[in-house]
Amino acid sequence: MTGIGFLLPIALGLGLLGLGAFFWSVKSGQFEDLDGAAMRILIDEEEQDGGN
């Protein structure tokens, strides 16, 4: 029973920490441009350098 009393607050604390990190990332704009980030990998680096 002492194991549950020890692990339950730790699990709840980690869950709240993860939830806080998620809300922070939404607030700071991490999820604003998902399509741009997906397409950026397809852009060839040679095109950005002017073809040289």
Summary of the structure (lengths in Angstrom):
residues: 52
radius of gyration: 21.1
end to end distance: 68.8
largest distance: 68.8
contacts: 78
relative contact order: 0.07
helix: 71%
strand: 0%
